[in-house]
C-alpha cells in the first residue's frame, strides 16, 4: 500500500497523561496509543507513517506533548513508491 508522509512529530512521551484526545483528533488516523507506559505509567501516542503535519494533535493536547514539522517534499513509501520517483 502506498503511503504519503507530509510531516512528522516529536512526541514527548514522558509529558503525556494518556487522555487520547490526539488519537481522535488525527485526520489521517496515524496516531495509536503505546502498549507500554511512560515514566509515570501512562500510555502515550506513537506515530505511524502518513502524518500530514496538520497540527490537530498539537492543538488538542492539554499537556503540550507534540512538536509538529512539515516536510518541504512529501515522503512516499510502499509498493507504488518506486513507480512515482
Gaussian input, Z-matrix of N, CA and C with variables (Angstrom, degrees):
# hf/3-21g

backbone

0 1
 N
 C     1     B1
 C     2     B2     1     A1
 N     3     B3     2     A2     1     D1
 C     4     B4     3     A3     2     D2
 C     5     B5     4     A4     3     D3
 N     6     B6     5     A5     4     D4
 C     7     B7     6     A6     5     D5
 C     8     B8     7     A7     6     D6
 N     9     B9     8     A8     7     D7
 C    10    B10     9     A9     8     D8
 C    11    B11    10    A10     9     D9
 N    12    B12    11    A11    10    D10
 C    13    B13    12    A12    11    D11
 C    14    B14    13    A13    12    D12
 N    15    B15    14    A14    13    D13
 C    16    B16    15    A15    14    D14
 C    17    B17    16    A16    15    D15
 N    18    B18    17    A17    16    D16
 C    19    B19    18    A18    17    D17
 C    20    B20    19    A19    18    D18
 N    21    B21    20    A20    19    D19
 C    22    B22    21    A21    20    D20
 C    23    B23    22    A22    21    D21
 N    24    B24    23    A23    22    D22
 C    25    B25    24    A24    23    D23
 C    26    B26    25    A25    24    D24
 N    27    B27    26    A26    25    D25
 C    28    B28    27    A27    26    D26
 C    29    B29    28    A28    27    D27
 N    30    B30    29    A29    28    D28
 C    31    B31    30    A30    29    D29
 C    32    B32    31    A31    30    D30
 N    33    B33    32    A32    31    D31
 C    34    B34    33    A33    32    D32
 C    35    B35    34    A34    33    D33
 N    36    B36    35    A35    34    D34
 C    37    B37    36    A36    35    D35
 C    38    B38    37    A37    36    D36
 N    39    B39    38    A38    37    D37
 C    40    B40    39    A39    38    D38
 C    41    B41    40    A40    39    D39
 N    42    B42    41    A41    40    D40
 C    43    B43    42    A42    41    D41
 C    44    B44    43    A43    42    D42
 N    45    B45    44    A44    43    D43
 C    46    B46    45    A45    44    D44
 C    47    B47    46    A46    45    D45
 N    48    B48    47    A47    46    D46
 C    49    B49    48    A48    47    D47
 C    50    B50    49    A49    48    D48
 N    51    B51    50    A50    49    D49
 C    52    B52    51    A51    50    D50
 C    53    B53    52    A52    51    D51
 N    54    B54    53    A53    52    D52
 C    55    B55    54    A54    53    D53
 C    56    B56    55    A55    54    D54
 N    57    B57    56    A56    55    D55
 C    58    B58    57    A57    56    D56
 C    59    B59    58    A58    57    D57
 N    60    B60    59    A59    58    D58
 C    61    B61    60    A60    59    D59
 C    62    B62    61    A61    60    D60
 N    63    B63    62    A62    61    D61
 C    64    B64    63    A63    62    D62
 C    65    B65    64    A64    63    D63
 N    66    B66    65    A65    64    D64
 C    67    B67    66    A66    65    D65
 C    68    B68    67    A67    66    D66
 N    69    B69    68    A68    67    D67
 C    70    B70    69    A69    68    D68
 C    71    B71    70    A70    69    D69
 N    72    B72    71    A71    70    D70
 C    73    B73    72    A72    71    D71
 C    74    B74    73    A73    72    D72
 N    75    B75    74    A74    73    D73
 C    76    B76    75    A75    74    D74
 C    77    B77    76    A76    75    D75
 N    78    B78    77    A77    76    D76
 C    79    B79    78    A78    77    D77
 C    80    B80    79    A79    78    D78
 N    81    B81    80    A80    79    D79
 C    82    B82    81    A81    80    D80
 C    83    B83    82    A82    81    D81
 N    84    B84    83    A83    82    D82
 C    85    B85    84    A84    83    D83
 C    86    B86    85    A85    84    D84
 N    87    B87    86    A86    85    D85
 C    88    B88    87    A87    86    D86
 C    89    B89    88    A88    87    D87
 N    90    B90    89    A89    88    D88
 C    91    B91    90    A90    89    D89
 C    92    B92    91    A91    90    D90
 N    93    B93    92    A92    91    D91
 C    94    B94    93    A93    92    D92
 C    95    B95    94    A94    93    D93
 N    96    B96    95    A95    94    D94
 C    97    B97    96    A96    95    D95
 C    98    B98    97    A97    96    D96
 N    99    B99    98    A98    97    D97
 C   100   B100    99    A99    98    D98
 C   101   B101   100   A100    99    D99
 N   102   B102   101   A101   100   D100
 C   103   B103   102   A102   101   D101
 C   104   B104   103   A103   102   D102
 N   105   B105   104   A104   103   D103
 C   106   B106   105   A105   104   D104
 C   107   B107   106   A106   105   D105
 N   108   B108   107   A107   106   D106
 C   109   B109   108   A108   107   D107
 C   110   B110   109   A109   108   D108
 N   111   B111   110   A110   109   D109
 C   112   B112   111   A111   110   D110
 C   113   B113   112   A112   111   D111
 N   114   B114   113   A113   112   D112
 C   115   B115   114   A114   113   D113
 C   116   B116   115   A115   114   D114
 N   117   B117   116   A116   115   D115
 C   118   B118   117   A117   116   D116
 C   119   B119   118   A118   117   D117
 N   120   B120   119   A119   118   D118
 C   121   B121   120   A120   119   D119
 C   122   B122   121   A121   120   D120
 N   123   B123   122   A122   121   D121
 C   124   B124   123   A123   122   D122
 C   125   B125   124   A124   123   D123
 N   126   B126   125   A125   124   D124
 C   127   B127   126   A126   125   D125
 C   128   B128   127   A127   126   D126
 N   129   B129   128   A128   127   D127
 C   130   B130   129   A129   128   D128
 C   131   B131   130   A130   129   D129
 N   132   B132   131   A131   130   D130
 C   133   B133   132   A132   131   D131
 C   134   B134   133   A133   132   D132
 N   135   B135   134   A134   133   D133
 C   136   B136   135   A135   134   D134
 C   137   B137   136   A136   135   D135
 N   138   B138   137   A137   136   D136
 C   139   B139   138   A138   137   D137
 C   140   B140   139   A139   138   D138
 N   141   B141   140   A140   139   D139
 C   142   B142   141   A141   140   D140
 C   143   B143   142   A142   141   D141
 N   144   B144   143   A143   142   D142
 C   145   B145   144   A144   143   D143
 C   146   B146   145   A145   144   D144
 N   147   B147   146   A146   145   D145
 C   148   B148   147   A147   146   D146
 C   149   B149   148   A148   147   D147
 N   150   B150   149   A149   148   D148
 C   151   B151   150   A150   149   D149
 C   152   B152   151   A151   150   D150
 N   153   B153   152   A152   151   D151
 C   154   B154   153   A153   152   D152
 C   155   B155   154   A154   153   D153
 N   156   B156   155   A155   154   D154
 C   157   B157   156   A156   155   D155
 C   158   B158   157   A157   156   D156
 N   159   B159   158   A158   157   D157
 C   160   B160   159   A159   158   D158
 C   161   B161   160   A160   159   D159
 N   162   B162   161   A161   160   D160
 C   163   B163   162   A162   161   D161
 C   164   B164   163   A163   162   D162
 N   165   B165   164   A164   163   D163
 C   166   B166   165   A165   164   D164
 C   167   B167   166   A166   165   D165
 N   168   B168   167   A167   166   D166
 C   169   B169   168   A168   167   D167
 C   170   B170   169   A169   168   D168
 N   171   B171   170   A170   169   D169
 C   172   B172   171   A171   170   D170
 C   173   B173   172   A172   171   D171
 N   174   B174   173   A173   172   D172
 C   175   B175   174   A174   173   D173
 C   176   B176   175   A175   174   D174
 N   177   B177   176   A176   175   D175
 C   178   B178   177   A177   176   D176
 C   179   B179   178   A178   177   D177
 N   180   B180   179   A179   178   D178
 C   181   B181   180   A180   179   D179
 C   182   B182   181   A181   180   D180
 N   183   B183   182   A182   181   D181
 C   184   B184   183   A183   182   D182
 C   185   B185   184   A184   183   D183
 N   186   B186   185   A185   184   D184
 C   187   B187   186   A186   185   D185
 C   188   B188   187   A187   186   D186
 N   189   B189   188   A188   187   D187
 C   190   B190   189   A189   188   D188
 C   191   B191   190   A190   189   D189
 N   192   B192   191   A191   190   D190
 C   193   B193   192   A192   191   D191
 C   194   B194   193   A193   192   D192
 N   195   B195   194   A194   193   D193
 C   196   B196   195   A195   194   D194
 C   197   B197   196   A196   195   D195
 N   198   B198   197   A197   196   D196
 C   199   B199   198   A198   197   D197
 C   200   B200   199   A199   198   D198
 N   201   B201   200   A200   199   D199
 C   202   B202   201   A201   200   D200
 C   203   B203   202   A202   201   D201
 N   204   B204   203   A203   202   D202
 C   205   B205   204   A204   203   D203
 C   206   B206   205   A205   204   D204
 N   207   B207   206   A206   205   D205
 C   208   B208   207   A207   206   D206
 C   209   B209   208   A208   207   D207
 N   210   B210   209   A209   208   D208
 C   211   B211   210   A210   209   D209
 C   212   B212   211   A211   210   D210
 N   213   B213   212   A212   211   D211
 C   214   B214   213   A213   212   D212
 C   215   B215   214   A214   213   D213
 N   216   B216   215   A215   214   D214
 C   217   B217   216   A216   215   D215
 C   218   B218   217   A217   216   D216
 N   219   B219   218   A218   217   D217
 C   220   B220   219   A219   218   D218
 C   221   B221   220   A220   219   D219
 N   222   B222   221   A221   220   D220
 C   223   B223   222   A222   221   D221
 C   224   B224   223   A223   222   D222
 N   225   B225   224   A224   223   D223
 C   226   B226   225   A225   224   D224
 C   227   B227   226   A226   225   D225
 N   228   B228   227   A227   226   D226
 C   229   B229   228   A228   227   D227
 C   230   B230   229   A229   228   D228
 N   231   B231   230   A230   229   D229
 C   232   B232   231   A231   230   D230
 C   233   B233   232   A232   231   D231
 N   234   B234   233   A233   232   D232
 C   235   B235   234   A234   233   D233
 C   236   B236   235   A235   234   D234
 N   237   B237   236   A236   235   D235
 C   238   B238   237   A237   236   D236
 C   239   B239   238   A238   237   D237
 N   240   B240   239   A239   238   D238
 C   241   B241   240   A240   239   D239
 C   242   B242   241   A241   240   D240
 N   243   B243   242   A242   241   D241
 C   244   B244   243   A243   242   D242
 C   245   B245   244   A244   243   D243
 N   246   B246   245   A245   244   D244
 C   247   B247   246   A246   245   D245
 C   248   B248   247   A247   246   D246
 N   249   B249   248   A248   247   D247
 C   250   B250   249   A249   248   D248
 C   251   B251   250   A250   249   D249
 N   252   B252   251   A251   250   D250
 C   253   B253   252   A252   251   D251
 C   254   B254   253   A253   252   D252

   B1=1.4465
   B2=1.5269
   B3=1.2967
   B4=1.4621
   B5=1.5254
   B6=1.3273
   B7=1.4580
   B8=1.5244
   B9=1.3245
   B10=1.4581
   B11=1.5236
   B12=1.3303
   B13=1.4545
   B14=1.5191
   B15=1.3193
   B16=1.4667
   B17=1.5263
   B18=1.3250
   B19=1.4562
   B20=1.5097
   B21=1.3088
   B22=1.4630
   B23=1.5215
   B24=1.3078
   B25=1.4534
   B26=1.5191
   B27=1.3123
   B28=1.4510
   B29=1.5206
   B30=1.3164
   B31=1.4618
   B32=1.5221
   B33=1.3255
   B34=1.4599
   B35=1.5285
   B36=1.3111
   B37=1.4629
   B38=1.5263
   B39=1.3157
   B40=1.4592
   B41=1.5313
   B42=1.3287
   B43=1.4765
   B44=1.5233
   B45=1.3216
   B46=1.4618
   B47=1.5242
   B48=1.3369
   B49=1.4637
   B50=1.5270
   B51=1.3333
   B52=1.4569
   B53=1.5225
   B54=1.3195
   B55=1.4724
   B56=1.5332
   B57=1.3324
   B58=1.4689
   B59=1.5307
   B60=1.3171
   B61=1.4717
   B62=1.5274
   B63=1.3040
   B64=1.4634
   B65=1.5268
   B66=1.3081
   B67=1.4673
   B68=1.5263
   B69=1.3091
   B70=1.4709
   B71=1.5233
   B72=1.3396
   B73=1.4675
   B74=1.5278
   B75=1.3114
   B76=1.4719
   B77=1.5339
   B78=1.3534
   B79=1.4793
   B80=1.5303
   B81=1.3540
   B82=1.4731
   B83=1.5276
   B84=1.3318
   B85=1.4727
   B86=1.5265
   B87=1.3376
   B88=1.4636
   B89=1.5271
   B90=1.3240
   B91=1.4605
   B92=1.5247
   B93=1.3193
   B94=1.4635
   B95=1.5249
   B96=1.3093
   B97=1.4620
   B98=1.5214
   B99=1.3185
   B100=1.4610
   B101=1.5215
   B102=1.2904
   B103=1.4740
   B104=1.5235
   B105=1.3192
   B106=1.4664
   B107=1.5234
   B108=1.2962
   B109=1.4524
   B110=1.5230
   B111=1.3401
   B112=1.4588
   B113=1.5337
   B114=1.3225
   B115=1.4736
   B116=1.5239
   B117=1.3475
   B118=1.4665
   B119=1.5289
   B120=1.3212
   B121=1.4553
   B122=1.5150
   B123=1.3349
   B124=1.4672
   B125=1.5285
   B126=1.3186
   B127=1.4587
   B128=1.5211
   B129=1.3145
   B130=1.4639
   B131=1.5301
   B132=1.3365
   B133=1.4639
   B134=1.5243
   B135=1.3237
   B136=1.4548
   B137=1.5188
   B138=1.3124
   B139=1.4597
   B140=1.5219
   B141=1.3265
   B142=1.4656
   B143=1.5328
   B144=1.3268
   B145=1.4614
   B146=1.5313
   B147=1.3224
   B148=1.4515
   B149=1.5136
   B150=1.3239
   B151=1.4706
   B152=1.5313
   B153=1.3306
   B154=1.4632
   B155=1.5204
   B156=1.3223
   B157=1.4523
   B158=1.5157
   B159=1.3200
   B160=1.4723
   B161=1.5296
   B162=1.3072
   B163=1.4654
   B164=1.5299
   B165=1.3141
   B166=1.4670
   B167=1.5256
   B168=1.3224
   B169=1.4644
   B170=1.5239
   B171=1.2967
   B172=1.4613
   B173=1.5326
   B174=1.3073
   B175=1.4621
   B176=1.5261
   B177=1.3392
   B178=1.4644
   B179=1.5294
   B180=1.3078
   B181=1.4632
   B182=1.5312
   B183=1.3309
   B184=1.4662
   B185=1.5331
   B186=1.3343
   B187=1.4583
   B188=1.5319
   B189=1.3266
   B190=1.4722
   B191=1.5303
   B192=1.3223
   B193=1.4591
   B194=1.5298
   B195=1.3412
   B196=1.4628
   B197=1.5234
   B198=1.3329
   B199=1.4570
   B200=1.5240
   B201=1.3361
   B202=1.4601
   B203=1.5218
   B204=1.3276
   B205=1.4593
   B206=1.5205
   B207=1.3344
   B208=1.4678
   B209=1.5197
   B210=1.3258
   B211=1.4593
   B212=1.5297
   B213=1.3362
   B214=1.4620
   B215=1.5236
   B216=1.3239
   B217=1.4589
   B218=1.5203
   B219=1.3339
   B220=1.4706
   B221=1.5277
   B222=1.3176
   B223=1.4600
   B224=1.5252
   B225=1.3257
   B226=1.4601
   B227=1.5215
   B228=1.3175
   B229=1.4574
   B230=1.5194
   B231=1.3118
   B232=1.4652
   B233=1.5021
   B234=1.3095
   B235=1.4676
   B236=1.5249
   B237=1.3216
   B238=1.4649
   B239=1.5235
   B240=1.3288
   B241=1.4645
   B242=1.5243
   B243=1.3334
   B244=1.4550
   B245=1.5350
   B246=1.3274
   B247=1.4641
   B248=1.5133
   B249=1.3235
   B250=1.4478
   B251=1.5241
   B252=1.3215
   B253=1.4626
   B254=1.4857
   A1=110.00
   A2=116.57
   A3=122.93
   A4=109.77
   A5=116.15
   A6=121.86
   A7=108.83
   A8=117.72
   A9=122.49
   A10=107.96
   A11=115.54
   A12=121.85
   A13=108.21
   A14=116.62
   A15=121.62
   A16=113.41
   A17=116.39
   A18=120.84
   A19=110.93
   A20=115.15
   A21=120.32
   A22=109.60
   A23=115.42
   A24=122.29
   A25=110.30
   A26=115.12
   A27=121.19
   A28=104.05
   A29=116.16
   A30=121.99
   A31=108.89
   A32=116.59
   A33=121.77
   A34=107.47
   A35=115.53
   A36=122.14
   A37=112.86
   A38=117.77
   A39=120.12
   A40=113.59
   A41=118.02
   A42=120.76
   A43=111.75
   A44=117.23
   A45=122.12
   A46=111.48
   A47=114.76
   A48=120.89
   A49=111.68
   A50=116.89
   A51=121.30
   A52=116.63
   A53=118.96
   A54=120.69
   A55=113.00
   A56=117.58
   A57=124.62
   A58=114.49
   A59=119.39
   A60=120.94
   A61=110.84
   A62=117.54
   A63=121.96
   A64=111.98
   A65=116.77
   A66=121.48
   A67=109.74
   A68=115.89
   A69=121.86
   A70=111.07
   A71=117.91
   A72=122.10
   A73=113.65
   A74=118.59
   A75=122.63
   A76=111.48
   A77=118.14
   A78=119.94
   A79=114.90
   A80=119.49
   A81=117.31
   A82=113.86
   A83=117.62
   A84=122.78
   A85=112.88
   A86=116.17
   A87=120.48
   A88=112.87
   A89=117.52
   A90=121.19
   A91=109.62
   A92=115.59
   A93=121.79
   A94=107.26
   A95=116.35
   A96=119.61
   A97=109.88
   A98=115.04
   A99=121.67
   A100=110.46
   A101=115.45
   A102=120.63
   A103=110.37
   A104=115.81
   A105=121.10
   A106=109.28
   A107=116.69
   A108=121.26
   A109=112.33
   A110=115.02
   A111=120.33
   A112=109.32
   A113=117.89
   A114=121.53
   A115=112.88
   A116=116.93
   A117=120.02
   A118=112.42
   A119=116.93
   A120=121.06
   A121=115.81
   A122=118.54
   A123=121.38
   A124=111.02
   A125=115.85
   A126=120.20
   A127=107.51
   A128=116.98
   A129=121.83
   A130=109.47
   A131=118.02
   A132=120.20
   A133=112.76
   A134=114.64
   A135=122.10
   A136=107.89
   A137=116.37
   A138=122.83
   A139=112.24
   A140=115.99
   A141=122.81
   A142=107.81
   A143=119.10
   A144=120.91
   A145=111.61
   A146=116.22
   A147=121.47
   A148=114.25
   A149=117.66
   A150=121.18
   A151=109.90
   A152=116.02
   A153=121.10
   A154=112.26
   A155=118.18
   A156=121.58
   A157=112.72
   A158=116.85
   A159=121.95
   A160=114.01
   A161=118.96
   A162=127.25
   A163=114.84
   A164=119.66
   A165=120.97
   A166=110.88
   A167=117.51
   A168=121.00
   A169=110.92
   A170=115.49
   A171=121.30
   A172=111.30
   A173=116.52
   A174=121.30
   A175=112.95
   A176=118.27
   A177=119.84
   A178=113.77
   A179=118.20
   A180=121.43
   A181=111.94
   A182=117.35
   A183=120.24
   A184=113.40
   A185=117.32
   A186=120.77
   A187=113.85
   A188=117.34
   A189=122.74
   A190=111.72
   A191=115.20
   A192=123.00
   A193=112.41
   A194=118.08
   A195=121.43
   A196=114.34
   A197=115.15
   A198=123.33
   A199=104.28
   A200=117.28
   A201=121.81
   A202=109.55
   A203=116.34
   A204=122.66
   A205=109.31
   A206=116.56
   A207=121.84
   A208=108.68
   A209=115.51
   A210=120.88
   A211=109.89
   A212=116.54
   A213=120.36
   A214=110.75
   A215=116.24
   A216=123.23
   A217=108.65
   A218=118.54
   A219=119.61
   A220=111.79
   A221=115.29
   A222=122.18
   A223=107.00
   A224=115.91
   A225=121.38
   A226=108.36
   A227=116.33
   A228=120.83
   A229=109.02
   A230=116.16
   A231=120.41
   A232=111.72
   A233=116.09
   A234=122.28
   A235=113.91
   A236=119.09
   A237=121.11
   A238=112.68
   A239=118.99
   A240=122.70
   A241=112.14
   A242=117.54
   A243=120.14
   A244=111.51
   A245=116.95
   A246=120.52
   A247=112.29
   A248=118.04
   A249=121.85
   A250=112.37
   A251=118.05
   A252=120.28
   A253=112.83
   D1=134.14
   D2=-179.85
   D3=-76.71
   D4=134.72
   D5=-179.59
   D6=-129.86
   D7=129.13
   D8=177.65
   D9=-111.27
   D10=124.90
   D11=178.76
   D12=-113.18
   D13=121.46
   D14=-177.78
   D15=-107.92
   D16=-6.18
   D17=-179.66
   D18=-159.43
   D19=178.15
   D20=177.78
   D21=-148.47
   D22=167.84
   D23=-178.89
   D24=-126.17
   D25=147.15
   D26=163.36
   D27=-105.95
   D28=122.47
   D29=-175.92
   D30=-111.07
   D31=119.34
   D32=176.44
   D33=-87.10
   D34=85.98
   D35=-173.11
   D36=-57.99
   D37=-34.13
   D38=-177.40
   D39=-72.38
   D40=-18.31
   D41=176.47
   D42=-84.23
   D43=-18.81
   D44=-174.09
   D45=-70.63
   D46=139.69
   D47=176.49
   D48=-112.27
   D49=12.57
   D50=171.19
   D51=73.35
   D52=27.20
   D53=-176.64
   D54=-71.57
   D55=-21.73
   D56=178.61
   D57=68.46
   D58=13.12
   D59=176.47
   D60=-61.31
   D61=-35.67
   D62=-179.68
   D63=-65.59
   D64=-35.27
   D65=-178.57
   D66=-61.62
   D67=-46.14
   D68=-179.47
   D69=-70.74
   D70=-35.15
   D71=-175.42
   D72=-76.86
   D73=-19.50
   D74=-173.40
   D75=-71.84
   D76=108.92
   D77=-178.84
   D78=-60.21
   D79=-42.75
   D80=179.08
   D81=-82.45
   D82=1.07
   D83=177.37
   D84=56.19
   D85=47.15
   D86=-179.43
   D87=-105.28
   D88=5.09
   D89=175.44
   D90=-103.99
   D91=134.03
   D92=174.37
   D93=-133.83
   D94=156.48
   D95=178.52
   D96=-81.52
   D97=143.96
   D98=179.22
   D99=-66.54
   D100=165.32
   D101=174.74
   D102=-94.34
   D103=-26.38
   D104=178.75
   D105=-100.14
   D106=152.52
   D107=179.95
   D108=-87.28
   D109=162.19
   D110=175.46
   D111=-81.07
   D112=-165.94
   D113=-176.26
   D114=-60.74
   D115=-27.07
   D116=179.58
   D117=-101.19
   D118=5.52
   D119=174.78
   D120=95.65
   D121=-2.39
   D122=-179.60
   D123=-83.57
   D124=144.04
   D125=170.47
   D126=-72.10
   D127=153.03
   D128=-176.48
   D129=-137.03
   D130=160.61
   D131=-178.38
   D132=-74.25
   D133=146.84
   D134=173.65
   D135=-124.90
   D136=144.85
   D137=-175.02
   D138=-100.43
   D139=131.59
   D140=172.60
   D141=-104.16
   D142=164.85
   D143=176.69
   D144=-58.30
   D145=148.33
   D146=177.00
   D147=117.74
   D148=3.56
   D149=179.21
   D150=-61.30
   D151=137.71
   D152=178.65
   D153=-99.74
   D154=-8.43
   D155=-177.49
   D156=73.01
   D157=27.23
   D158=-173.17
   D159=-73.34
   D160=-19.05
   D161=-179.21
   D162=75.29
   D163=8.83
   D164=179.71
   D165=-59.45
   D166=-41.86
   D167=179.80
   D168=-62.46
   D169=-42.77
   D170=-179.61
   D171=-64.75
   D172=-38.60
   D173=-177.71
   D174=-68.29
   D175=-33.70
   D176=-177.53
   D177=-93.26
   D178=-11.27
   D179=-174.27
   D180=-74.93
   D181=116.64
   D182=179.23
   D183=-76.33
   D184=-10.66
   D185=-175.36
   D186=-109.99
   D187=8.17
   D188=176.96
   D189=53.46
   D190=49.68
   D191=-176.27
   D192=-81.74
   D193=-25.08
   D194=-168.09
   D195=-107.39
   D196=139.84
   D197=162.46
   D198=-117.05
   D199=127.51
   D200=-175.43
   D201=-110.69
   D202=134.58
   D203=178.84
   D204=-129.23
   D205=136.74
   D206=175.12
   D207=-102.23
   D208=139.04
   D209=176.14
   D210=-81.10
   D211=147.87
   D212=174.04
   D213=-68.66
   D214=-37.56
   D215=177.24
   D216=-124.20
   D217=132.77
   D218=179.31
   D219=-65.31
   D220=152.96
   D221=176.36
   D222=-102.95
   D223=124.20
   D224=-179.47
   D225=-108.29
   D226=128.14
   D227=178.25
   D228=-134.03
   D229=165.30
   D230=178.73
   D231=109.56
   D232=-173.45
   D233=-171.72
   D234=-64.35
   D235=-30.90
   D236=-179.02
   D237=-93.19
   D238=-1.52
   D239=-174.90
   D240=-60.76
   D241=-40.47
   D242=-177.12
   D243=-66.20
   D244=-35.21
   D245=-179.64
   D246=-70.16
   D247=-27.46
   D248=-176.25
   D249=-80.28
   D250=-20.01
   D251=-175.93
   D252=-86.67

